[in-house]
Amino acid sequence: VATSLDFFCTINLDQEEVFRTQVVEKSLSPYFGEEFYFEIPRTFQSLSFYIYDKSVLQKDLRIGKVSIKKEDLCNYTGKENWFMLQPVDSNSEVQGKVHLELKLNELITDNGSVCQQLVVHIKECHGLPLINGQNCDPYATVSLVGPSRNDQKKTKVKKKTSNPQFNETFYFEVTRSSSYTKKSQFQVEEEDIEKLEVRVDLWNNGNLVQDIFLGEIKVPVKVLRNDSFQAWYLLQPRENGNKSSKTDDLGSLRLNICYTEDCVLPSEYYTPLRNLLLKSSDVQPISASAAYILSEVCRDKYDAVLPLVRLLLHHHKLVPFVAAVAELDLKDTQEANTIFRGNSLATRCVDEMMKIVGKHYLKVTLKPVIDEICESPKPCEIDPIKLKEGDNVEINMENLRYYVDKVFREIVRSSISCPTLMCDVFYSLRHLAAKRFPNDPHVQYSAVSSFVFLRFFAVAVVSPHTFHLRPHHPDAQTSRTLTLISKAIQTLGSWGSLSKSKLSSFKETFMCEFFKTFQEEKFTESVKKVPFKEMYKRAQGRTRIGKKNFKKRWFCLTSREFTYHKQQDKEPIFTIPIKNILAVEKLDESSFNKKNMFQVLHGEKPLYIQANNCVEASEWIEALCRVTRCNQKRLSFYHPSAFLNGSWLCCKATAESTEGCARCTADVLADTQIEIDGDRETERIYSLFTINRSKLQKLEEACGSIAVYQGPRKEPDDYSNFTIEDSVATFHTLQQIIDILEKLSESHEKYQKKRSSSAKYGSELERGRDNEGKGRIRQHRHGENHL
């Protein structure tokens, strides 16, 4: 490439884009430096990364890609790797699977001789890719291929669907009797079966343009001897696809991927480990609890914090645990102005809790002002070195002050909207801080503001796209403005931070000058108002809606109503009170031949909505289910498909008022604020303990050594980094953990043996490609994934 380009990168599940980075301008070595975390809501074959050259007037140009098969992700997890970019070839861009039944019959001819006949029943396909953003028009060719033959047959074309139902059967003569003399047909001897294979190719019908290859599968005929096979086969790229002599010219992409796939057993298997973890807050000292030991043995505390917080949150045990570990944290805090500033277990637990519980609170508080800053930006640069010619630093300072005042005011006003759980945690932190520093009257406020301002709002301001406050990355100038606002919010939220000593600690003298315009008393008094009380949620995003025709609409969800608007800042054109929502469920793609659809059932006709991608659809369903969970009139049954042309597509009932034919996925009332699978989180914790088994043993040895030798330690040892306050209590908990791990390991081994013995040729299980995203089966749940 001769000149610098403007690059961005997309993250795709198969061919479906789920995330996009910011555009890095004028660089041949762009550094993105972004992190994306998401649950995988559906089956998938590969995780792909596409590098694009951004174009203003034309379609963005795909430079190259990195594609990693699902079964290979575990080879790259937890470490940085450089991947060579591969060319984007249509013959390699495949996804989906095909359902086949194959059978080899023996037929007796009229003269008594025996010949063989191959029967291929192509039933259906699932998950074919979109073509130019639309469902494809697929058809299949079925061929019997050998060294000197290629008998091919073709299905009918199915219109506008990614899940075509073919249900067609084809017959091929494999061997013939020696008396067969028709010279126009090639005769195949018995031994030639070893060289034959069945090939199924999927195509998109191009009508007036060239047909597009969608994938293929090949099955040797020899495996069908004396048996019939019915299985799902994953579509594969062509053998000559994705080959190019120029692959070395495309560059490379550095990625750090963390992928987990958990085999989740029935709930009763986790009872011992779950109970041991849930009673952690009652253990004295807290460092001897199972939850604390988990954080000690994990190399990265974040690996332990995420499932631990979710599990404790699900069982309403998070607040006492956070209080216990925060009290331990405060023992090592010598000065009040450094309270909760490190990355301890306590601060990370609170951080993760705020991300989970407070994301809708964050939106309702900051999204309007962030939208204003991004859509109508004012110049705010106050660094003399970065000022452009013609800039007026005084005007820029006034603009920045206007934005900072507005953001700070919205945060203070939002106190009544803070989720109840966050309030409970902050109340405990205030109490513990006041107890630890009884002579400091302000520490109870700084204990809370250090989280609310520094770790919550300020982080969201500087990176609004990460918290779904903006659909895309802000441009460079707006990002600089948001960075300055974030710095100001951090400072204003820190109790006493506007004192002369604090001001002089700024590296940038221009920030010192800026803060001299603030009245310390006014802002510090406002910080005291940030202990929060009630819960209030609101999510805002762009989604398509309609029944017969689909139009773009803006949606808004609050704790009282669900509305949609023609424009973001206009009055709603339709409103559904939250109390009137009866169910929120996915909608079968067959209803409108559109992906990522869900339905909101209320007193009137169902509201059908199409999200932009599968991740967004999952998040909307989760948010709507959460705020309607306790509605008394929730339905137990619903129709998975739409009512069209006088009948329900799912059950064919002709009355629109007919009761649903499928059970709702969430018909049990609960008061939980978020959707959490407690068994899955416990399985994740089991996996972490298992991975770090050697550290558990070291910690066990350390407890034994301490119990025997009580003298002073003269030199560092293998367990000097462990926190062991009571060696006897810690040793007892470790023995319980190890005993539970052994029993769970036996259960997993039994399941894996059962799973392997039930696999057949051609099935996804046999090929190690079990693609269940968050699926459940009666005995076991498997393949639950997140990145």
N, C-alpha and C positions, 0 to 999 in steps of 0.2 A: 504494500500500500504506500503510495507516494506521499500522500498528505494526511494530516491528522483528521480524525473523524469524531463524530459525536455518538458514543456507544451507550447502550443500556442492555440489561440482561433480564430475561424472564425465567420464572420457575414454572415448569409444567408437569402435571400428572398426565402421563402419556402425551396427548396433543392438546390438553386443556390447560390454558394459562391460569395460574392461581395467584401469582405475585409478580411484581415488576420492580426493578431497582430504579434509582434516579438516573438521569442522563449525565454522563461525564463528558464534558465538551472538550473538543480539540486535543485528543490524546490517543496515542497508539498503545499506551500501557495504562488503561483506566483502572483506578482503584475504587471499588464500590464500598467495601467495608460495612455491609449491612447484614442484619440477622433476621431470619424469619422462622417462627415457630408455629406449627399448626398440626392439629389432629387430621389424620387422613380419613375422610368420610366415605370413601368408596373403594371398590377393588381397583387395582391398577397393575400395569405390567412394568413400567419404567418411570424413573424420575429424570426429567430432562431439563437442561439449561441452554437457552438460545441466546446468542449474542447478536444484537441488531445494530445497524447503523441508522440513526435517527434522521429522517428526511422531513422537511417542512412541506414541500409541495407534492411529493410522490409517496408511494407506499414504502414503509420502513423496510430496509433490506436485511435479510437474514444472512449474517456472515458465516456462522458455523454453530455447532452445538456439541454438548456433552450429554450423552444418554447412558444412564446406569440402570441395568435391569434390577427389578425388585430383589431377586435372590442374591444379587451381588452387593447390595447396599451395606450389608454387615461387614464386608471386607474393607470398607473405607470409613466406618463410623469412628468418631472420636479423635480424628487426626486430620491435619491438613494434607491435601494432595494436589499435585498439578495434573490436569487432564488436558490432553491434546484436543483441540477443537476438530471436529469432523465435519465434512461437508453435509449440507442438508439435501438429501436425495429423496425424492418422492417414493422410491421403491423401499426405503428403509423406515418411512414414517407410518408405522402400523400400530394398531391397538385393537383390542376386542378379542372375542373368542367365538367359536362355532361349535354347535351341538350336533354330533354325528352318531348314527348307528350303522355299523358295518357288519356284514355277515357273508360267509362263504357257504353256498349251498351245493349239494351234489344232485344232479338231475339225471334221470334215466331216459334215454332217447327211445324212439319207436323201435329201433332194431336191437334194443337191449343194452347198448353201450352206455358208459357213464361219462358225463362231462360236468365241469364245475362252473358255477355262476356266482359272480360277486354282486351283492345287493348293497347299495349305498343310499341311506336315508338321511338327507340333510334336513334337519328339523328347524333350527333357528340360529341366529347370531345375536350377540350382545355386546354393546359398548363400541360399536364402530365409530370412527372419527367423524367430526364435522368437516364439511367441505365448504370453504369460503364462509364459515360461520353458520352454515345451515345443515340440517340433517341431509344425509346422502340418499341417493337412489340406487341401492345395492342390488347386485345379482351375483350368482356364484357359477363357476364352471367346475364340473366334476370330471376328472380324467383318470383313466387307467393307463399308466405309462410304463413302458419297458424298453429294452434295447432297440427294438424295431417296430414298436407300435405306440400310438398315442390316440386312444379313443376318448373323445371329449363330448360332454353333454352340458347343457346350460339350463339354469332355473329361470323363472320369470323375474322381471324387475319389480322390486318393491319400492314404492314411492315415499320419499320424505320420512325416513326412519333410520335410527341408529341401532334398532333392535328388530330386524326383519324376521318374520315368521314365514319360512319357505315351505316346510312340510312336503317335500317332494322326494320321490324314490326313483333311483336309476339302476338299471341292470346291465351288467357287463359279462360277456362270455370270457372265462379265464382259460379253460382247457376244452378241447373238443375231441370227439372220437376219431379214430384213424380213418373211418369211412367218410368223414366230412370232406367234400371235394370242391367246395365253392372257392375258386382261386382268388376272388376279390377280397377274401378275408384272410388275415394272417393266422396260421395255425400255431398254437402254443402247446408245447409238450409239458408234461408234469414237472420236470426239473426246472423249467423256466419261471415257475412261480417265485423262486428265490430272487429273481431280478425284477419283479413287478412291484409297483407302488401305486397307491391311490393318492391323487393330488387334488386338493380343493383350493381354488383361487377365488377371492372376493374382489369385486370391482364396483366402482361407482359408474353408473350409466351416464355418459357425457352428452347424450342426444347429438347435438351438432358439433361438439368438440370431442377430443380424444378421451376415452375412458380412463379412469384413474385407478391404479392398483391399490387395494386396501389391505392385502395380506394373504398368506397361503399357509396350508399345513400339508404334510406328507406322512403317509402311513404305509409301511411295508405290508404287502399282501400276506407274506409268510407268517405274520403274527396272528392271522385270523384262522389258522387251521383248527378245525373242530370246535370253534367257539365263535361267539358274536360279541361285539364290543359296542357299548353305548357310553359316550363320554364327551366332556367339554374339552376342546383343544384350543390352546392359545394361538392366535394368528402370529405368523413369523414373517420377517422381511425376506425378500428374495435373496438367494445366495450371492448374487452379484451386486446386490444393493449396497450403497454406502461405500463403494470402492472408488478411489480417485487417486491420481498421481500427485495431486496438489495438497494432500492433507497436511504436509509439513509447513505449508505457507500460511496457514490460518491462525497460528498462534496457540496459546494455551490459556486455561482458566484455573485459578487456584480456589479450591473449595474446602470448607470444613463442614462435614456432614455428620450429624448425630441422629441415627435412625434406631428405633427400638420396635421390636415386634414381640408381643407377649402372648404366650399360651395361657389363657385364663381358665382355670378349673372351676367346677361348681362351687358355690359360695361356702358350703360346709367345710371344704378343705382348708379354708383360710381362717376359720374361727380362732384357733390358738394364736396365730401370729397377729391377727387383727386385735384380739383382746389384750395381748401383751403390749402392743403399740398404743392402744387407746387409754391404758392406765398409766401412761408415762408421766403425766402431770401429777400423779399421786405419789410417785416414787421419790423417796428422800435418800440422798440428794438427787436432783434432777439429772446430774451427769451419769448416774447409774441406771437411767431408764433406757429402754430399747430404742426410743426415738432419738435420743441424744447420741447413743452409741452408733446409730446409723450415720449420723453426720460426722462422727469422728473417723470412721473407717473409709468413708468415700473420699477419693482424691479431690474431687470438686464438690464442695458442699451443695452447689446448686442441683446436682444430680439427686441428692437426698431430699432437698427442700421441696421440690415440685410435687412428688407423689405424697410426701408426708403432710404437707399443708392441705392438699386436696382430701386426703383421707380423714384427717382430724376435722376439717371443715364439714365434711359430709356427716360426721357423727357428732357434731356440736362439741368438740373437745379442743378446738384451736385456741380459744381465749385463755383458758387456764395454762395450757402448755406454753404459749407465748409469754405469759406473765412469769412463769417459772424460769424459762431460759433468759428472759430479760433481767430478772433479779440476779442471776449468775453473772450476766454481762456487766451489771452495774457494780459488782464487787471489784472489778478491775478498772473501773472508771474513776480517775483521781480528781478530775476537774469538771465542773458542771457544764462548761462551754464546749466540751467534747462529747457530750452525752449522745449515745446512739449514732456515732459518726462512722464507725468501722463496719466491716463486712462480717459480722458475727452471725451465728445461727439465729439469734433473735431478730436482728435487722433484716436478714434475708427472708425469714418467715413472714415478717410484716410486709416487706416489699412484694412478695408473691401473693399474699392475701389481698393487698390493695389492687394488684393487677387483675385478680380473679373477680373479686367482689365489686371493685370500684370502676370498672370500665364504662358502664353506662352513666354512672355519676360523673365521670370525667367528661363524657360527651355533652351531657346537658349543661355542664358548667362552662366548658371552654370552647366547644365547637362554634358557637355564633361569633365570638370575638376572633378566633383563629381564621374563620372564613373571611371576616372583614379584612384582616391583615394580609391574607393571601390574595384576595380578589381585588382589593383596592389599596395596594401597598403605597406607603409614604416613605420617602428617604429618611433613614434613621442612623446613618453612619456617623459616629462621633469620634472615631480614631483619626487624628490628623494625618497619619501615615497613609490611611486607606481612602481619604477623601478624594473625590474626583474633581476635575476642573469645573468651576462654577457652583460647587456645593457650598451651602451656607451651614456651618456647624451649629449655629444658634437655632436655626429653623429645624435642623435634624434633631437637636436635643429636645426641642418642644414636641416634635412628632413622637420621639421615643418615650418621653414622659407621658404623653397622652395614652400610648399603648400600654405602658407599664401600669399606669393608674387604672385603666379599664380592666386589665387582666387581674390585678390584685383585688379590685372591687368585686369582680365576679366570684373570685375564690372565697372571699369573706362572706358574701351574700349567700353562697351555696351551703352554708353550714347546716341548714335545716334539711337539705337534700342528701346528706351523707348517709350511706348505708348503715343500718343498725350495728352490724358486726364490726365495722370500722370504729364506730363510736365506743363499743365495748372494749376493744383492744386499746384505744387511746385513753380511755378512763383508767385502765389498769396501769398503763405506762406513766400517766400523770401521778398516780398514787405512789408508785414505786420510786419515781424520781424525787418526789417531795420527801419521801422517807429516807432516801440515800443522802440527800443534801438539804437537811432541815433548815439551814440558815440562809438558803437562797430562795427568795420568794418568787423568782421568775422561772425556776428550772422546770416547774410543772408545765409551763407553756412551751418552752424550748424543746422539751421531750417530745411533744406532739408536732410542733412546727418543723422539726428536723425531718420528720417523715412526710408530712402533708406538703410542705413547700419544696424541700430539697429532693425528696425521693419520689414524689408523685406528680405534682403539677409542673414543676420546672422541667422534668424529664419529658413530659408530654408536650410542653410548649416547644422545646427545641427539636422534637422529632414527631410531629403530629401524624404523619402517615403511618408510623409504627403502631400508634394507638387508635387507628381508624378514624382520626379526626379529619383527615383529608384523604381523598382517593389516590392522589399521586404526590410525589416529592415536590416541595416548593423549589422555585428557581434559586440561583445562587444569592441574589440580593435579598430575597425574602428569608432565606435560611440564615443569613447574617443578622437580619432584624430579629428573627426569633431567638437566635443565640444571645443577643444583647438583652432581650426581654427576659430570657431564662436566667441569665446572670443576676439581673436586678431582682427577680422574684426570689431567688435563693437568698440573696442578701437581706431583703426586706422581711423574709419569713424567719430569719435567724434572730432570736431575741438578743438585743444589745449590739447587733451587727453594725449599727450606724454610729457607734462611738468613734472618737478620733483614732483610737488605737486600731480599730478594725478597718477604718477607711484607709489608713496609711499602709495596711498590709496588702492592698491591691497592687498587683504588678503593673496594671495599666493606670497611669495617672489620669487619663481621661474619664475613667470610671469613678475615681475619687471626686473629680469635679462634678460629675453628674449627680452623685449622691448628696452633695452639699445642697441641692435644691429641694431635698425632702425634709419634712418635719418629723423628727424621730418619734416624738410622743404620739403623734397621730397614727403612725403605722404600727408601733408596738402595741398600742391599745387595741388596734384592729386584730392583731395576731391573737389576742386573748379570746376573741370571739369564735375561734376555730374549733373548739370542742363541739362535735356534731351530734345530731339526735336521730333524725328519721331517714327513711329510705325513699329515693325517688330516682327512676330510671328513664332514660330516653335514648333511643338509637335512631340515627338518621342515615339514609342511604338511598342510592338510586336503584330502582327495580322496575321490571316491566310487568304490566298487568293487563288483564282483559279477559273476555269470554270468547267472543267471535273474532274480534280484532284486538291486537296487542299494541299498547302505547306506553311510552316511557312516562313514569310518574315518580315523584319524590314521596318517600314514606317516612312517617314519624311515629315512634312508639314511646309512650309515656306510661306511668303507672295507672293512668285513668282511661286512656283512649289510644286507638290505633287509627291513624289518618293517612290519606294520601293527597298530594297536591300537584297541580300542573307545573308550578315552579316552586323552587325551594322557599322563597320568601313570601309566597302568596297564601291566602286563606285556604283551608282544606276544602276539597270538593266532595269528600266522602269521609265519614267518621263512624267508627265502631267502638262503643264503650267497651272497656276491657271486661266488664262483668257480663257482657253479652256473648263473648267468644266461647263456643262450645267445644272446639277442638282445633288443633293445628297439626296437619299431617302432610306428608309428601304426596304428590300427584303423579300417577303413572305417565310416563312419557308418551304412551300411545294415545292419550286423550287429545293432545294438540300437536303431537310430533315435535315437542320441544323439551330440551333437557332442563334440569335444575329447577323444576316446578314444585310448588307446594300450595296448599289450600288453607284458607282461614274460614272455618264454619261458624256461622252466627245465625241470628234469627231469620235473615233473608237468604237469598241464594249464595252459594259459596263464592268466596273471593279467590280467584286463581292468580298466582303471582309467579313470575319467572325471575330468578336471581341471575346475576352475571356469571357465576361459576359455582361449583359444588361446595366449596368452602364457605362462600357467602350464604348460600342456601341453608347450609347446616347451622350457621350462626344465627340467621333470622328465625329459624324454627326453634332453636334453643331459647332465644330471647322471648319469643311469643309464648312458648310453653311455660317459661318461668313465671311470667307475670299473670298467667291465667290458671296456674296450677291449682289454686284453691277455689276456683269457681264452682259453685254448688251444682250447676246444671251441665257439667261437662259430659260429653257423650262417651259411651263405651264402645260403640261401633260406628264406622264411617264407610263411605264408598271410596276406594282407592283411585277410581277413574271418574271422568266427568259424565254428566247427563246431557247427551247429545242426540238429536234426531228422534226424540221420543222414548229413549231408554238409557239406563245406566250401562256404560260400556263394560263394566266389571262383572255384573251379575245378570245383565239383560232385563232387569225389572223395568216395567213400563211406567210405573207410578213414581213421580219425582219425590213423593213423600215417603217412599219405601225405606225402612230402616237399613242402616249400613250393613254390608256383607263381610267386613273385616274388622277385627278388634283394634281399637285405638292403641297406639304404642305407649300412651301415658294416661291410662284411665284410673290410676290409683292416686288419691289425694295425698299430697305431702306439703310440708311447709319449708322445704329446702329452697334456698335462693338460687342455686345453680345446679346444673346437671352434672353429677359426678358418679362414676362407676367405682364404688368402693372396692369391689373385688379386683378390678384391674389395677387400681393403685396399690393394693396389697401385693399383688403379683409382681408389680414393678419393684417394690421394696424387697420382696423375696429375691428377685434377680440381683439387686444391688448387694445384698448380704452375701449371696452366692459368689458373685464376682470378686468380692473383697474378703473371702473366707480366710485367706492367709493373715490379713490384718486382725480379724477377729481372734485368731489363735495367738497372735503376738500380744494383743491386749489381754487375753486370758493369762498368758505367761507373765505379763507385767503385773497383773493383780496378785498372782501367786508369789512373785518376788517381793512385792511390797509388803504382803502379809507376813512373810518370813523375816525380812530384813527391814527394820524400822529406822535405821540410821540415816545420816545425811548422804545425799548422792554427790559424789565428787566429780564425776564425768558424765557427759550426755550419754544416753543409751537409746535403744531402739524405740522405747515408749515415752521418751521425754516430751513428745508433741501431744500425747494423749492427756485429757483431763480426767484424773482419777482422784476423786475426793474421798470415796469410801471403797476400798479395794474388795471388801467382802460382798457388799451389795452389788457392785459392778460384776464381780465374778459370778454371782448367782444369776444375774440377768443374762450374762453371756452363755451360761450353760443352757438356759431356757431357749435362747435364740438358736444355738447350734442344734439342739434336739429337734426343734420345729423345722429347721432347714433340712435335716436328714429325712424326716417324714414327708415333707413336701417334695423333696427330690425323688423319692420312691414313687410318689403319685404321678409325677411328670414322666418318669421312665415308663410306667405302665401305660400311660396315655400314648406316648410316642410309639411304643410297640404295637398297640392296637391300631393306631393311625397308619403305620407302615404296612401292617398285614392286610388292611382293607383297601390299599391303593391298587388300581388297575392300570394297564398300559393306556397311555393317552390321557389319563385324568390329570387334573392340575396337581393333585396330591402326589401322584407318582413322580411327576417331574419337579417336585419341590417348589411349586409355584402357587401355593395356597394364598389367594389374593384377598381374603376377607379383610375388610377395613375395620369395621367395628361390629361384625356380624356375630350372632349368637346361635348356638344349636343347643338342643335339649341337654345333652350330657356335658359338653364342653364348649367353650368359646375359644377361638383361636385366631391368630394373625391380627391382633389389634395393634394398629400402627400409629406412630406419630413421628414427626420430624422436628 
